[in-house]
Every structure is written in structure tokens, then in C-alpha cells.
Amino acid sequence: MNIIIIGLFALIGMVYSSPFSEGDYFMLQVQQLQHRKEAMRLAEERKLKEMCFKTTKSYEAYHDLKIADDELEVCVKLTMNEVLLDYTRKLVNNDDFYYSRPSRSIQVVDIIKGTCNRKSDLMDCAKKYEVVLDKCLDDKKKKEVAKAQQSAKSLTEYICYNDAERIQSFMNNGGMQCLKDNVNGIQQCTENVISSINTLLSATSIDNLEIDEEERCKTLRKFLNCLTEKMKSCSNKKPANIIQEFVDHILATECATTTNAVIVH
């Protein structure tokens, strides 16, 4: 599945698990999206199995891919557990470190920094899966996967740049408070994008998951524009500026070939 849709699912998942995900209509839209997501996952799995057989003339490659997928999940979980364990050790064994972390925002930054420091380990987790996956793909899919990998690498480097200084600046300048102050507006942004995604998916056959890139980017752009506009209402403009820069980077990375790829300020 295209990384844009994955990103939107992730963003919506964050909102879905937050305190401001309320309202019958909103919850119904989320549930519909979750059901479609699961249906698409199963359809993707079936298509991948068929592609593995078509490419390799054997179901062994798909079997190997399933094993590699399970190993990838375990590897990522172990790495993230080590990040959390390292951070916990610092809190327990160093009083100065503990008392210098009074807020959740600072703790979040520390976890992100720890994750960035282990990004090479996380990339290593994916290498075996990528090698096995490559055996199953035709030339078209290989290009799509390569593009998705490059996009993921670009976004990771952007977030982790200079010891995650952008995330730290966002937190230090009241970014989380700004989000909380605009809960209702951000929920409206989320409701609109969920409705748009449901419309896109309802018009797409489960057996044909190719959603027009222009439409994907249009939906992503609409949501991100809405989010940045809500953030601009905060008295401290720094968080909004950071979000705007991040939005521009996402659109330049993901939607460079589509119309109006970069937001016009």
C-alpha cells in the first residue's frame, strides 16, 4: 500500500486513541475506515501471495516472506524495548537526569532521540525482509517499493536531524499545548480526512487497490493544510512554523510529481 495512505492511517490512529475522539458520527467513520483497512490488508496479502507465485513459480518465496515478516516485527519490538529500557535505566540510576525530566514532553523527546540513535538497527531489522520481498516483486512493484523506502528514509532523516532538534523545538515552544488548545479544530480536520479516505476506498475495488496518486496527495494535502491552519491560532507561532516545514517536506517527498505538490503560503 502506498506510504501516503499508511501515513494517514497512522495520523488518524493517533487521533483515534486520543481523548478528543468523540461523537457518534466520528466514531462510525473511524470504524468504517478500520474495517476497510483490514479488508485492504487481507487483499494485499492475497495479491502478494499471487505475485510471489507468479514471479518465482513457487509458494516457497511467500512462505519465506511470512517468516521474514514475523522476524521483522520481533526485531523492531526488541529494538524499541531496548530504547525504553535504556531510558528507564537513566531515570532510575541518575538522579540529576530524573529531576531534569519533569514533563511528559521532555520524556517524549528523549524517546524519539533514543529511537533516532537506533535507526541503523531498525534499518538492519528490515534488510532481510526487503531481500526476501524483492524476490516476489515484478519490476513495477520494485520501483514502488524503492520509492517508499526512499520516502521513509527522507522523513526519518528529517525528524532525526541534529539529534531530533525539530521535535525538541516543537515541544519546548508549547507544541503539545497548542495541539490541546485546538482539539476541536483538529478533530474536524480528522473527520474530514476520514470521510475523504472512506470515499476514496468505497470507490475502489478491494481487488484493485491502485488509488490515483493525485487523489491520495489531494487528501493528504487537505488534511495537512487544515492542521497547520489550526496551529497558527496559537500565540507562540514556532510550533505552527515547525509543522508547516514538516508539511512542506512531506509533500515535496510524497507528492512531487502531482499538481500543486508544495503548499503555497
Rosetta blueprint (number, residue, H / E / L):
1 M L
2 N L
3 I H
4 I H
5 I H
6 I H
7 G H
8 L H
9 F H
10 A H
11 L H
12 I H
13 G H
14 M H
15 V H
16 Y H
17 S L
18 S L
19 P L
20 F L
21 S L
22 E L
23 G L
24 D H
25 Y H
26 F H
27 M H
28 L H
29 Q H
30 V H
31 Q H
32 Q H
33 L H
34 Q H
35 H H
36 R H
37 K H
38 E H
39 A H
40 M H
41 R H
42 L H
43 A H
44 E H
45 E H
46 R H
47 K H
48 L H
49 K H
50 E H
51 M H
52 C H
53 F H
54 K H
55 T H
56 T H
57 K L
58 S L
59 Y L
60 E H
61 A H
62 Y H
63 H H
64 D H
65 L H
66 K H
67 I H
68 A H
69 D H
70 D H
71 E H
72 L H
73 E H
74 V H
75 C H
76 V H
77 K H
78 L H
79 T H
80 M H
81 N H
82 E H
83 V H
84 L H
85 L H
86 D H
87 Y H
88 T H
89 R H
90 K H
91 L H
92 V H
93 N H
94 N L
95 D H
96 D H
97 F H
98 Y H
99 Y H
100 S L
101 R L
102 P L
103 S L
104 R H
105 S H
106 I H
107 Q H
108 V H
109 V H
110 D H
111 I H
112 I H
113 K H
114 G H
115 T H
116 C H
117 N H
118 R L
119 K H
120 S H
121 D H
122 L H
123 M H
124 D H
125 C H
126 A H
127 K H
128 K H
129 Y H
130 E H
131 V H
132 V H
133 L H
134 D H
135 K H
136 C H
137 L L
138 D L
139 D H
140 K H
141 K H
142 K H
143 K H
144 E H
145 V H
146 A H
147 K H
148 A H
149 Q H
150 Q H
151 S H
152 A H
153 K H
154 S H
155 L H
156 T H
157 E H
158 Y H
159 I H
160 C H
161 Y H
162 N H
163 D H
164 A H
165 E H
166 R H
167 I H
168 Q H
169 S H
170 F H
171 M H
172 N H
173 N L
174 G L
175 G H
176 M H
177 Q H
178 C H
179 L H
180 K H
181 D H
182 N L
183 V H
184 N H
185 G H
186 I H
187 Q H
188 Q H
189 C H
190 T H
191 E H
192 N H
193 V H
194 I H
195 S H
196 S H
197 I H
198 N H
199 T H
200 L H
201 L H
202 S H
203 A L
204 T L
205 S L
206 I L
207 D L
208 N L
209 L L
210 E L
211 I L
212 D L
213 E H
214 E H
215 E H
216 R H
217 C H
218 K H
219 T H
220 L H
221 R H
222 K H
223 F H
224 L H
225 N H
226 C H
227 L H
228 T H
229 E H
230 K H
231 M H
232 K L
233 S L
234 C L
235 S L
236 N L
237 K L
238 K H
239 P H
240 A H
241 N H
242 I H
243 I H
244 Q H
245 E H
246 F H
247 V H
248 D H
249 H H
250 I H
251 L H
252 A H
253 T H
254 E H
255 C L
256 A L
257 T L
258 T L
259 T L
260 N L
261 A L
262 V L
263 I L
264 V L
265 H L
